[in-house]
Amino acid sequence: YIHFWIVTKYAGWSGIGLGSAMAGSDMIIVNTDKTEYDYFNPVGGAPGLDTAQTEAGVSDVILVKEDKVSSPKVFHLKRKTNTGDSKDKVITVGQNQDFIFASHNTSTTLSQHNSAKAILAQPISKTQICDSSCSKCSGPEPDHCTACSGEALLIGTSCQTLTKHALNLSLIHI
């Protein structure tokens, strides 16, 4: 499994996509009032819900734990590296993966994002990949930072970003 931690200060939706652009991306979208997380976007525009399920009748993207009350909100999700779903991208450990991020600060329904960015060639390895605000970390959770990168301040064991982007990502293959 690949584990994803999406950490956002927004009350609206936040998402990540496997791909370098919206068109053709495999997406995980979280928000405070929905339970569907697996989306796809074949041509751009608004993504659609990926309703394909595993043999056990479970979504390809599984919620492990969430904290929707505190700020920032933390969503821990997982999915297989190869789900067998034609709408899901295969994630190959040891290779780089492009990611896109998008969010809306207030809307809990999918609407035009008001924050977006792309991170190309993110390595996927069996070792810990820190939250994007960390330069060093001791574990997979966003509060395992031991040193921050960029414009972030280490408070306890969490990096508090000071940039306009409110979405961070942490990945680990287990």
Number of C-alpha atoms within 10 A of each C-alpha: 14 19 21 24 22 26 25 25 17 20 20 20 23 29 23 26 24 24 20 18 18 24 16 19 25 23 28 24 24 27 24 18 12 11 11 17 19 25 23 25 20 14 12 12 11 16 21 13 15 21 15 18 15 13 9 6 8 11 18 22 24 17 18 12 12 16 13 17 10 8 12 17 18 21 19 21 21 21 20 17 16 15 19 15 14 9 19 23 19 16 19 13 15 10 11 14 18 16 22 20 26 21 29 22 16 11 18 18 12 16 14 12 17 11 15 16 15 17 13 15 13 13 15 19 17 13 12 18 22 24 29 18 26 27 15 17 20 15 17 21 23 24 18 18 24 18 18 23 16 12 11 16 17 17 13 11 18 21 24 18 20 12 10 7 15 21 25 21 20 21 26 21 20 12
